[in-house]
């Protein structure tokens, strides 16, 4: 019986080779090594991930620069206290609705920061005559200005 099977396989071998079901080589798979041909969503995801990593490393980097004396950060907490007092005063006077109070506070904070840098990284614009604390005394109540 084994002999009959071997003879049949040898006899059918040429027919199987030309059959449409015969083995055909498959195209090689894509290389797992990334190439320059990235899709747009991959580029966006990479940009977002890189931005997140840089954003997390920015503050420690600024702290190191401050400790080395290479960077002097603005008094952000002082500006935040002043902006919060400005928001409270505007809410109490009815100048700003409760729905826009946070935006008002953020705008004041942004203005204080821009004035700080336009004055040469100094808080003199707060305390001088005609300055912020002179024009808006309620904003600076209880705030320690460096």
Secondary structure by P-SEA (a helix, b strand, c coil): caaaaaaaaaaaaaaaaacccccccccccccccccccccaaaaaaaaaaaaaaaaaaaaaaaaaaaaaccccccaaaaaaaaaaaaaaaaaaaccccccaaaaaaaaaaaaaaaaaaaaccccccccccccccccccccccccccc
